[in-house]
């Protein structure tokens, strides 16, 4: 059995091996979500629903911290008498900490699309790496890209 490397290996040759698959999955992601790439700053994908809620949520988190200087987990103007506590909703600290720089740079829309694109790309890389660990063959791992797209969706 060949000596396999772990995904957490810090060997630069190993990370170089993931550069090609990363570009491949980025290209597939852009192709699958086209024409989203040219409308990222102005439009939200999908119908009315969670997509608008998440954009508002990230925008609120940024405004509460930097403009109003209040606790972002309390929305005082919802449910006027007591405010609305976001502590019991699906908001997560990790999501907002990761998304806050993107929101500051490009707005809440960019945060939504960066997380969407990263979910496709990282899902593809994880399934690619899993296939490579099982087969020890890069071409066979690449041939599973259609399953990777199904996994990401």
LUMLO-291634 format. One record per residue (C-alpha): x, y, z. Coordinates in steps of 0.001 Angstrom, whole numbers, padded with zeros to 6 digits, always signed. Layout:
XYZ...
This chain:
+000000+000000+000000+001346+003424-000940+002137+006020+001653-000849+008414+001590-000752+011984+002820-003348+013493+005116-005421+016501+004026-003891+018483+006899-000361+017827+005628+001516+021107+005248+003775+019854+002490+003703+022464-000318+003754+019744-002989+000495+018382-001632-001204+021775-001696+000077+022271-005237-001750+019059-006175-005032+020660-005057-004549+023809-007169-005790+022181-010390-008914+020669-008829-009644+024008-007124-009568+025808-010474-011693+023066-012020-014374+023346-009339-014296+027141-009539-014908+026890-013284-017733+024381-012836-019272+026605-010147-019212+029658-012410-020687+027595-015256-023467+026154-013049-024436+029539-011613-024096+031649-014776-025082+034594-015185-024867+035118-011436-021233+036203-011635-022034+039418-013503-024983+040359-011262-023490+039623-007837-023741+043166-006483-027278+043947-007625-029469+040847-007571-030393+037987-005271-030967+034532-006727-034156+032580-006171-037664+033576-005216-038680+035385-002043-037557+033444+000986-034466+032583+002983-032120+034223+000493-033493+037682+001293-033529+036894+005007-029838+035946+004991-028895+039078+003048-030832+041205+005537-029300+039312+008465-025727+039924+007343-026505+043554+006548-028056+043947+010002-025041+042370+011687-022732+044879+009958-024980+047877+010736-025473+046903+014365-021734+046567+014962-020338+049498+012983-023145+052034+012576-025446+051674+015604-022832+050189+018003-025362+047837+019594-025639+044104+020196-026257+042516+016774-028268+039700+018340-031081+042081+019364-033154+043859+016716-034916+046631+018654-037291+047733+015886-038862+044289+015390-041624+043439+017859-041486+047042+019030-042078+046677+022756-039398+044076+023446-037277+043710+020294-036435+040517+018474-033712+038249+019779-031623+036628+017065-029900+034392+019611-032500+031663+019068-032570+031750+015264-030297+030031+012752-027771+032865+012892-024344+031587+013825-021287+033394+015063-019070+031448+012651-021174+032458+009650-021058+036107+010565-017393+036222+011495-016448+034581+008198-018920+036701+006234-018270+040068+007862-015142+040965+005832-017000+040172+002595-019956+042269+003756-017689+045209+004572-015881+044964+001223-018793+044306-001111-022077+044355+000787-024410+041659+002034-025075+040317-001452-021402+039437-001894-021459+037520+001401-024348+035381+000131-022562+034530-003107-019142+033933-001568-020663+031381+000815-022601+029815-002062-019491+029551-004251-017331+028286-001384-019871+025567-000583-019642+024259-004158-015850+024479-004359-015149+022997-000913-017695+020211-001435-015973+019353-004698-012528+019336-003112-013678+017178-000213-015286+014558-002462-012271+014700-004796-009925+014096-001858-012128+011281-000548-012097+009628-003977-008339+010042-004195-007847+008504-000739-009897+005480-001815-008525+005009-005352-005104+006686-005123-005739+007802-008715-006215+011490-009588-007897+010832-012933-010449+008514-011341-011093+011136-008673-011675+013792-011339-014052+011494-013209-016468+011744-010271-017081+015468-010856-020746+014930-011791-021316+013158-008474-019490+016009-006782-021881+018500-008380-024841+016437-007117-023257+016341-003663-022867+020135-003608-026424+020764-004752
